[in-house]
Amino acid sequence: MAGGTRVRSVVAVIEVQELTKRYGDVTAVDGVSFRLEPGVVNGFIGPNGAGKSTTMRMMVGLDRPTSGRCLIGGRPYRDLDAPLRSVGALLDAEAIHPGRSGRDHLRFLARSHGIPGGRADELLEMVGLADAADRRVRGYSLGMRQRLGLAAALLGDPAALLLDEPANGMDPDGIIWIRSLLRSLAREGRAVLVSSHLMGELAQTADRLIVLGRGRVLADASVVELLTRNATRTVRTRTDQPERLEKLLRDHDAAVARRPDGTLEVIGPAAEEIAVLAHHAGILLFENVTVAASLEDAYLALTRDHARPLAGGSPR
Ligand SMILES: Nc1ncnc2c1ncn2[C@@H]1O[C@H](COP(=O)(O)OP(=O)(O)OP(=O)(O)O)[C@@H](O)[C@H]1O
């Protein structure tokens, strides 16, 4: 990829400071602060309507904050000398002019920013659109538009990337491709912010996760920290005396749920402690395993009470 080895002149640290956006009675973004460092993939995750897109739009000056600011290498986006070299953004893949070909779209953007036209062809190749480059964007699928949007975001070889749901509309191969692309962009020293409302899309890609709910940051931590702090360890235990074991565990302050097949799901004691208790009580265990805590569980636990009621429906 272009620019991988050269020293970057643009500082990629991005500081979002107390950003707030109100639309009438709705506070879409409510005092959001975070910092993006070079070389890190930051997952920006939250339920529908949490305020991810609005935050990202404000970061590049597409929406005006009610209060707060975003500084890119110490300056607001509008004051950057070469914005496309500082921040590449994919915010709305549908916004591309439908009558132009993919190649014309990129060449037009390149020309208006003083970037050589050859860079457009290089990027079309990289995002897998070389064969479709001369077709009108009108005929592109959503996944193809996302690829074109990504190429546009990368035109200026930017130090930071803001990508709003880039995997939306991509096929499984596309999703795998985008994961490895984001990792390699970060390895080259770029700061990456990538949003999704699906933890599965970010779990294997992000180093850090910024979790948003109802316009507020609920967590900003590394994937490992988030897992240890928020996921609950469960032990699955099977015995021929489930009633006795359940009572014994409850007497030792464990939370126990009995499943229809008779296995017990235990929250509290570790598998070793359960084995020792059962042994002393003369209860035989057929199975006693720790069920790995998933990032999805941690995310759900965090956002459970922070889904925004969506118009015409109940809170999700
Ligand atoms: N132009 C607007 N006018 C009025 N309300 C808006 C506008 N843009 C966003 N909102 C509201 O702000 C809130 C945050 O929306 P936003 O699109 O930023 O959330 P999101 O986290 O990106 O959601 P999704 O995952 O669904 O894309 C929502 O309640 C939304 O309805």
The ligand as an SDF file (V2000), in Angstrom:
LIG
                    3D

 31 33  0  0  0  0  0  0  0  0999 V2000
  -30.4710   15.5320   11.0050 N   0  0  0  0  0  0  0  0  0  0  0  0
  -31.0740   15.0480   12.0980 C   0  0  0  0  0  0  0  0  0  0  0  0
  -32.2000   15.6210   12.5750 N   0  0  0  0  0  0  0  0  0  0  0  0
  -32.8020   15.1440   13.6900 C   0  0  0  0  0  0  0  0  0  0  0  0
  -32.3630   14.0940   14.4180 N   0  0  0  0  0  0  0  0  0  0  0  0
  -31.2480   13.4940   13.9910 C   0  0  0  0  0  0  0  0  0  0  0  0
  -30.5330   13.9190   12.8130 C   0  0  0  0  0  0  0  0  0  0  0  0
  -29.4610   13.1290   12.6390 N   0  0  0  0  0  0  0  0  0  0  0  0
  -29.4830   12.2300   13.6550 C   0  0  0  0  0  0  0  0  0  0  0  0
  -30.5610   12.4400   14.4630 N   0  0  0  0  0  0  0  0  0  0  0  0
  -30.9070   11.6770   15.6750 C   0  0  0  0  0  0  0  0  0  0  0  0
  -29.7570   11.6040   16.4740 O   0  0  0  0  0  0  0  0  0  0  0  0
  -29.6560   10.3390   17.0930 C   0  0  0  0  0  0  0  0  0  0  0  0
  -28.3040    9.7210   16.7640 C   0  0  0  0  0  0  0  0  0  0  0  0
  -28.2800    9.3280   15.3900 O   0  0  0  0  0  0  0  0  0  0  0  0
  -26.9920    8.7230   14.6650 P   0  0  0  0  0  0  0  0  0  0  0  0
  -27.3620    8.5080   13.2400 O   0  0  0  0  0  0  0  0  0  0  0  0
  -25.8230    9.5820   14.9490 O   0  0  0  0  0  0  0  0  0  0  0  0
  -26.8200    7.3390   15.4070 O   0  0  0  0  0  0  0  0  0  0  0  0
  -25.9450    6.0530   15.0060 P   0  0  0  0  0  0  0  0  0  0  0  0
  -25.3230    5.5870   16.2650 O   0  0  0  0  0  0  0  0  0  0  0  0
  -25.0450    6.3930   13.8770 O   0  0  0  0  0  0  0  0  0  0  0  0
  -27.0530    5.0170   14.5650 O   0  0  0  0  0  0  0  0  0  0  0  0
  -27.0560    3.8130   13.4380 P   0  0  0  0  0  0  0  0  0  0  0  0
  -26.2680    2.6710   14.0140 O   0  0  0  0  0  0  0  0  0  0  0  0
  -28.5000    3.4990   13.3490 O   0  0  0  0  0  0  0  0  0  0  0  0
  -26.4710    4.3950   12.1830 O   0  0  0  0  0  0  0  0  0  0  0  0
  -30.8560    9.5370   16.6390 C   0  0  0  0  0  0  0  0  0  0  0  0
  -31.8650    9.6440   17.6090 O   0  0  0  0  0  0  0  0  0  0  0  0
  -31.2560   10.2400   15.3640 C   0  0  0  0  0  0  0  0  0  0  0  0
  -32.6350   10.0770   15.1160 O   0  0  0  0  0  0  0  0  0  0  0  0
  1  2  1  0
  2  3  1  0
  2  7  2  0
  3  4  2  0
  4  5  1  0
  5  6  2  0
  6  7  1  0
  6 10  1  0
  7  8  1  0
  8  9  2  0
  9 10  1  0
 10 11  1  0
 11 12  1  0
 11 30  1  0
 12 13  1  0
 13 14  1  0
 13 28  1  0
 14 15  1  0
 15 16  1  0
 16 17  2  0
 16 18  1  0
 16 19  1  0
 19 20  1  0
 20 21  2  0
 20 22  1  0
 20 23  1  0
 23 24  1  0
 24 25  2  0
 24 26  1  0
 24 27  1  0
 28 29  1  0
 28 30  1  0
 30 31  1  0
M  END
$$$$
